[in-house]
Amino acid sequence: MPDLVRLLALRSELGYTDRIDRALPDEPEAVSSDEQRRQTHAARQGERDVFVEARDMMRDALALISGAAFKRIEHDARLISRTLDRMDRRV
């Protein structure tokens, strides 16, 4: 079944309408609900990709400061690593 026309309602808190007499004048038709879901998914995936790239760079940096030369800050590095794990689960 094809989507109905999706026009922004005069009262936007009501969402969309398929009736021109109840729509905001001169507003373009909204994308289909499937397309809206696809765009939302793509945007979220893009955000995830940015996070993963930044997380990996931070892990690489933490690896550089691990070891005997940095024993005084080893505890702090572990805390940062655990925080990255927690952020990863949330994203």
LINVENHU-V147401 format. One record per residue. N is the residue number from 1. RES is the residue in one letter. PSI is psi in whole degrees, -180 to 180 (none if undefined). OMEGA is omega as a letter, one per 40 degrees, with the letter a starting at -180 (NA if undefined). BURIAL is I if it has 24 or more other ideal C-beta (glycine too) atoms within 12 Angstrom, else O. Layout:
((N | RES | PSI | OMEGA | BURIAL) (N | RES | PSI | OMEGA | BURIAL))
This chain:
((1 | M | 126 | a | O) (2 | P | 153 | i | O) (3 | D | 147 | i | O) (4 | L | 163 | i | O) (5 | V | 138 | a | O) (6 | R | 101 | i | I) (7 | L | 142 | i | I) (8 | L | 129 | a | I) (9 | A | 152 | i | O) (10 | L | -44 | i | O) (11 | R | 95 | a | O) (12 | S | -22 | i | O) (13 | E | -15 | i | O) (14 | L | -6 | i | O) (15 | G | -125 | a | O) (16 | Y | 158 | i | I) (17 | T | 159 | i | O) (18 | D | 7 | a | O) (19 | R | 123 | a | O) (20 | I | -37 | a | O) (21 | D | -14 | i | O) (22 | R | 7 | a | O) (23 | A | 155 | i | I) (24 | L | 129 | a | O) (25 | P | 145 | i | O) (26 | D | 17 | i | O) (27 | E | 139 | i | O) (28 | P | 160 | i | O) (29 | E | 141 | i | O) (30 | A | 158 | i | I) (31 | V | 162 | i | O) (32 | S | 159 | i | O) (33 | S | -35 | i | O) (34 | D | -44 | i | O) (35 | E | -38 | i | O) (36 | Q | -43 | i | O) (37 | R | -42 | i | O) (38 | R | -45 | a | O) (39 | Q | -40 | i | O) (40 | T | -45 | i | O) (41 | H | -44 | a | O) (42 | A | -41 | i | O) (43 | A | -43 | i | O) (44 | R | -39 | i | O) (45 | Q | -39 | i | O) (46 | G | -42 | i | O) (47 | E | -42 | i | O) (48 | R | -43 | a | O) (49 | D | -41 | i | O) (50 | V | -44 | i | O) (51 | F | -47 | a | O) (52 | V | -42 | i | O) (53 | E | -45 | i | O) (54 | A | -42 | i | O) (55 | R | -44 | a | I) (56 | D | -39 | i | O) (57 | M | -40 | i | O) (58 | M | -40 | i | O) (59 | R | -40 | i | O) (60 | D | -42 | i | O) (61 | A | -41 | i | O) (62 | L | -37 | i | I) (63 | A | -35 | i | O) (64 | L | -32 | a | O) (65 | I | 12 | i | O) (66 | S | 153 | i | O) (67 | G | -177 | a | O) (68 | A | -37 | a | O) (69 | A | -22 | a | O) (70 | F | 32 | a | O) (71 | K | -34 | a | O) (72 | R | -25 | a | O) (73 | I | 10 | a | O) (74 | E | -41 | i | O) (75 | H | -45 | i | O) (76 | D | -40 | i | O) (77 | A | -40 | i | O) (78 | R | -39 | i | O) (79 | L | -43 | i | O) (80 | I | -42 | i | O) (81 | S | -43 | i | O) (82 | R | -37 | i | O) (83 | T | -41 | i | O) (84 | L | -40 | i | I) (85 | D | -45 | a | O) (86 | R | -43 | i | O) (87 | M | -41 | i | O) (88 | D | -43 | i | O) (89 | R | -35 | a | O) (90 | R | -36 | a | O) (91 | V | none | NA | O))
